[in-house]
Amino acid sequence: MLMHSVRTHRSAEDFPRTEQLAWKIAEVAVDPVTVPAETEAMVINRIIDNAAVSAASAVRRPVTVARQQALAHPAHPDKSGGAQVFGVPGSYSAEWAAWANGVAVRELDFHDTFLAAEYSHPGDNIPPLVAVAQQLGVSGADLIRGLATAYEIQIDLVKGMCLHEHKIDHVAHLGPSAAAGIGTMLGLDTETIYQAIGQALHLTTATRQSRKGLISSWKAFAPAHAGKIAIEAIDRAMRGEGAPAPIWEGEDGVIAWLLSGPDHTYRIPLPGPGEAKRAILDSYTKEHSAEYQSQAPIDLARRMRGRIGDLDQVATIVLHTSHHTHYVIGTGSGDPQKFDPDASRETLDHSLPYIFAVALQDGSWHHERSYAPERAHRPDTIELWHKISTVEDPEWTRRYHSTDPAEKAFGARAEVTLKNGEVISDELAVADAHPLGARPFARPQYVHKFTELAEGVVDPAEQQRFLAVAEGIAEAKAGELGALNLLVDPRVLDKAPTTPPGIFR
């Protein structure tokens, strides 16, 4: 990997665009390096994973709204092509298919993650790339190449550039990565990809209020919006339109005014010429439908509940964890909504005290039952919930940021004090499903997650058809990727909530 120093440059400086981060990323995107077998296999795993969580969210209200918006934008009847909207037949405009499918993937907070200087869900790159591939008749091998780039760029940006400390939402790394990935997939030149990256970044910077306080459904829409923007940016760049530049390093650019300012230098790792793109192998998926930093605590709660016994005897529970976990999903956030049984699902998903309480009581986690209003309102749950707090532990923070995979951790140490004064403690560094966990996910686990979440939503024969297509995607010829769409049982879609009409009909 090559390490690039990225800082603000005054307009009067001689700063060639070939030294700009957007150009360096575009150079990585055009490098015709072979995709390693391990990268290809993991891309397929994540396509299966996205389909799994999309099936589970098919009739949730935000997904229904996004699908209705997309269905109002069918592919042009006089032109060939078009993309597929998850769950339904027909061909639709690629950017709107990416929008609907992106919301379906993100709604349950249940797909892959990578955490370093910033947060990310790199599987959010899959919907926009698949939609463009379907519309333009791209081959399966080229889709895989594009996704390898998209994952590489997003994960490399996440490793080197923190957004959340400046209250910028993490999808600001997604717009550029999706644009770069589409560029690779379509075989575009460096200039075109460079311009599209600049446009995509310029249009996808937003504040983190979407993940603060009372969290709304926009949390699911935000990455879908970034993917849609990336598609539109590529389209404009292909037609010869340019972008603000230097987008990161300019005197009035992202670093100078949205991030650490003109005196700060970021260090961004990127593959060198001819270097394989393997970053997807650094990412990990979720066994539980909850914010990633709660994955290990859920497993820890399941492990500890037998030792604790009668939960009525608990006086306090303190979770010692990293800075990120304490301030984002713990009591360090200062958000009273994290203790409100009437809070939205999205808020409870970001409340570690709630999640740990329910996992302790149930010994399991479910993407629907664990968030049900009646579950959140159980008096014994509320009582236990309010006994739980988090504190930042410098050692957990250090391990969170470690670049050594054997040390890097997203877990916590739980100290449970009983009413008789006895203290029961245990800790877990990584989730069971993590590559270094007790039960790491491989292809069989991804397939099991898919069949479990698709049960009762997708006909078994359709499930098997989809799995066969996904596992053979590398051999798919140009024009065959429409088969990646998974059809939902129409009787299930009939149960989707009715929403008021909007502008698009």
N, C-alpha and C positions, 0 to 999 in steps of 0.2 A: 504494500500500500504506500502511496505517496501522500505526505502530509502537506496541505496547502495552508498558508497563512492568509487570512482574509480580514481586511480592515477597511475603514473608511478612507477614501482619497478625495482631496479637494478637486473641484472642477478644473482648476488651473494646472493640476499635475498632469504629467505625461503618463497616463495609465492605459496601456493598450488593452483592448477587449480580450485579446488572447490570454491575458493574465486574470481576467475576471472569473469568479466562481461559476457563473452561469455558462461561460464558454468551456471551462474545465469539465463541468458536468456533461455538456453536449459532446465533448470529445470522448468521454467514457461511453456515452450512449451510442456513438457511431463505431466504436471499436468492434470489429467482427470476430471477437473471441468466441471460442466454443463454449457452450453451456455445460458445466460438469454434470455427470450423471446424478450426483447427490442433490445438486441444485434443481435439476429437472424433476426428480422424484418428490422433492419438497414442494415445488410449485404445484404438482398434481395433488399432493396432500391438502394444500391450502385451498385449491379450487373445490375439493370435496368438503372441506370444513366450512367454506362460505355457503355452499349449498345447504349444508346441514342447518346452520343458524337461520338462513333465509326461510327454510321450510317451517321452522319453529315460530317465526315471526309473521307468517303470511297473512294472518287476519288481524294483526294488531293495527290500531288506528293510524299511527304515522305511516306505516307501510301501505295501508289501504289508500291514504291520501296521496302518497307519492305515486302509487300505481295508477290511480285515477288520472292524475296529471299527465303521466306518461302515455296512457291510452288515448289521450286527447291529441297526441302528436304521432299519428301513423306515418309509416314510410311513404314517400311520394309514390302514388299509384302508377305513374308513367316512367318510373326509374327502377332499375333493379337494386337489390340490396335492402338494408334495413336490419335493425338489431332486435333482439328478443327481450321482452319484459318477463322477469321471473314469475313462473306459475301459470302464465296464460299463453295461448297461441297468438300468432300474428307477428307482423313486422312493424317496428316503430323507429323513430328517429334516434340515432345513437346516443346523443347527449341526454335525451329524456329516458331512454332505457337505462343508461348508466345512473341517472338520478334515482329512479325507482329501485333498481337493484342495489345501489349503494345504501339506501335507507334500510332495505330488507336485511342486508348484511350487518349493519351497525346497530340496529334497534335494540337487540338484547344484550349488547356488550359481551359477546360470547365467542368472538373469533380471535385471531392472533394478535400478538403484542411484541413490541421491543421497547425496553426502557434503558436509558443511559442518561446523558445530559438532559434529554427531553423525553417525552412520552410519544408513543405512536402505535397505530394499528395498521401495519403495512399491508394487510389483506384488503384494505380500502382501495388499493391500486387495482385490484382484480376487476371490479365492475366496469370502470371506464375502458380498460384495455380490451376486455371481452366484447363490449358493445361495439367499439370501433372495428375490432377484428371481424365481427359478424357482419357489420354493414359493408365493409370493404372486401370481404371474401379472403381474409388472411388465412394462412395455413396454421396448423397447430404448433409446428416447430417455431414459427415466427412469433406466435403469441407467447410461447415459453421464453424466447429470447427477450421479448419486451418486458415480461414480468420479472425476469432475472435482473434487468436494469432498474426497473421501478423499485423493487425491494432494495437493491444495492444503494441507490441514491437516497431513498428515504432513511434507511438505517444509518448511512454514513453521515447525513445531516444531523440525525438524532444523536449520534455519538459526539459531534463536535460543537453543536450550537443549541444552547438552552433558550427556549422561548418563554416558558411559563414564569420564570423569575421576573419577566417584564410584562406578565399578564397577557401574552399573545398566545392564541390557541394553537395547538400542535398541528392543525391541518395546514398551517403555513409551510410545512415541509412536504405536505402531500401534493399540493398543486405542482411544484417543480418535479417531483418524482414521477407523477403520472404523465406529465408532459414528456419527460425524458424517456419513459418506458414506451409511450406511443411512438415517439420518434424512432427508437430502436426497432420496434415491431414493423413499422412502415418503411424502414430503410431510408429515412430522411437524412439530409446533409447537416453538417455541424451548424451552419448559419441558421437554418430553419428551426432546429431544435433550440438553439441559443435564444432566438427571439421568443419562442413559445414559452420557455422556462421563465424569462423575464416577465412576460404578460401574466403567466399563471401565478407567480409569486406576488406580483403587484395586486392581484385581485383576490387573493385568498388569505390575506392577513386580517385577523379579527381578534377581538379581546376574548379573554377566558371567562367572561361573565356567563357564557353558555354552560360552564361547569362549576358555577359558584352559586351559593344560596339555594333557592328553589329551582332545581334543574328541570328544564322543560324538554319537550320532544326534539328541540332543535339539536340536541346532542347527537341524535341519529341522523339528522339532515345535513349537519355541517360537513362531514367528509364526502357525502354525495354531491354537495354543492361544489367542493373543491375538484372532484373528478369531472363534473360537468364543465367547470371553468377550464380545466386542462384540455378537454376535447375542443372547446371553442377556441382556445388560444392556439392550439395546433392548426386548426382550420384557417384561422386568420394568418398565421405565419406561413402556411403553405401557399397562401394567396399573395405573399409578399409584404405583409404588414409587420411593423417592428414593435419594439417594446421599450419602456423606460430603461435607461442604462447609464451607469452600472447599477443594477437593481439592488444588490446587497451593499456594494461598496461606495455608492454615490454620496455626494455631500448632503443630499436630502434623501438618502436611501434608507433601506430597512435597518441596517446596523446603526446608522447615525441617530435615527429618531425613534425607532421602535424597540431596539435591543440595547446593547451595552454602551453605545455611543462611540464617538470618533476616536477615543483614546484606547479602545479595546481591540485586541486581535484574536480572532477565532482560529482554531486549528481544525481543519476538516480533512479527514482521511478519504482518499478516493483510489480506486484501482489504477495502477500504472498501465501503460500500453501493453497489450497482450496478456494482461493479468485477468484470470477468471473471476466472475462475479459470484461470490459465495455468501453474501451477507444474509440471505434468507435463512441460512443454517444457524445464524445467531439468534433468530427470533423463535417464539414459542407460542403455542395455542393455549386455550383455556379448557379445563374440564368442567368448570363451574361458570354459570352466567352471572358474573360480577366483575367489578373493576379488578385489573390484574393484581394489584398489590394486596388484594384480599384473598387471592387463590391459596397461598401458603397458610394464612391464618384460618381459612375454612378447614383445610386438612389438619391443621394443628388442633382446632376445636374438636374435630371428629376423634382425634387421637387421645385427647385429654378427658373427654366427657366421662369415660369409665372410671378414671382415677378420682374425679371430683365427686361423683355420686350424686347426692341430693343437691340440686342447684338452688333450692331454697336456703341452703346453708351458706351460700356465697355472700360475702360482705362487699368485696371489691374485686375488680379485675383490671389490671394495668398491663397494656400491651406496649412493650418497649420495641421501637421500630425506627425506620429511617426518617429523615427530614421529609422526603416526598410523601411517604405514607401518612405521617402525622399531620401534615398540613393540608393534604388534598382530601383524604378520606377519613382522617381521624379528628380528634377533638382540637387539634391545633388549628383547624380551619376556622374555628369560632362560629360555625354555622349552626344556629339552634334547630334548623330544619332537619339536621341529621339525627335528631331525637324526636321527631314529630311523626306519630303513627299515621297522620293524614298526608304526609309528604308524598310526592310523586315517586313512581318506580325508579325513575332516573336518579332521584335524590337518595333513596334507600340503597341503590346500587353503589353509591359513593359514601355510604355510612358504615365504616368498619365496626363501630359498636353494635349496630343493628345486625350486621352480617355475622359477627362472632357470636352474638346471643342466640340467633336462630340456629346456627350450625351446632352450637353446644346443645341446644334443646333437642334438635331433630336428628343429629348425627348424619345429616345429608344436606344437599342443596339442590333445589329445583328451580328452573328458569321461570316457572309460573307460580307454583304453590308457595315458594319462599317469599314472594313479594305480594301475595294476595292481601287485600285490605283486612280481611278477617284475621290473617296471620299476624299482621303488624299491630292489630288492636288487641291481641291476647293480653290480658292483665299480667300474667306471669312473664311474658316476653318483655313488656314495657318495664316491669320492675327490674329484670335482669339487665336489660339494655342500658338503663340509667346508672348501673353500677360499673359500667365499662368506660375506661378512658385510655388515651394513648399518650406516650411521651417520646420525644426524640432521643435516641441513643446514638452518640457519635460513631460507635463501632458499626452499627447497622447502616448508618449513612455512608461511612467509608466503604463498606462492602457493596452497597448499592451502586457506587460509582467505580468500583474496581474494574479494571480491564482484564483481570485474570478470571476466566470462566469458572475455575474451581472455587474462587472466593466470592464472586458476584452473587448477591443475595437480595431477595425481595420479601423476606419473611419478617418474623417477629419473635420475641420472647414474651410469653404470657406468665404473669404472676397472679395467681388466684389466691386471695386471702379469704379464709372461711370465718364464720362468726366466732368460732372457738379459738381463733388466732393462728391456726395451722395455715402454712403457705405451700401451695402446690404450684410448681413451675415447670415449664418445658419450652422448647424453642424449635422452630423449623425454618431453615434458610430458604428453601425453594419448594414450590408446589410439587405434589406427587407426579403430576403430568409433565413437569419440566424435563428437558433432556438429562439433567443430573438428578432428577427426583426418584422417588421410590417406584413409580410406575410410569416411565416416560412414554409419551405418545409416539407411535410409529404407524405405518399404514393400517394395520388392523384396528387400532384405536380410533383413527380418523373415520374409517368405514363404520365402526360400531357407533360412534357419535352421530354419524349421518343417519343410519338406519333407525336409531333410537329417536332422534328428533323428527324424522320424516314419517314415523309410524302414525297412522291415522290422518295424515295430511296428504301423502303421496302414495298412489297405488303401488304395491310391492313390485309389480312388473316394471313400472316406470322407474322405480328406485334402481333396479338392477340394470335397466337400459342406460340410465345416467351414469352409473358407476363404470360400466363397460366403456362408455364414451370417454369419461374423464381419465380413466387409467390408460387409455390408448391415444390420448390427445396428441402425443408427439408425432403420431403417424397420420393425423387428420390432414386431408388435402385442403387446398384453398377452396373456400365456400362451404366447408362441412361443419363449421363451428356453431351453427345454429342448433345443432344437436346437443350442445351443452346446456340448453335451456331445460329446466325441470318443470314439468306440468303438475300443478296442484289439482287434487280432486275438486271438480266444480262444486260439489256439495259442501266442501270446506270453505271455498271462497264465498259461497252464499251466506256464510255466517259472519262475514266481515261487517264491521259497523257501518251504518249509513251516515254519511257526512254531508253537510250543507254544500250546495254547488258553489263553484268559484268562477274565475274568469275563463279557464280553459274547459271546453265542452267537447 
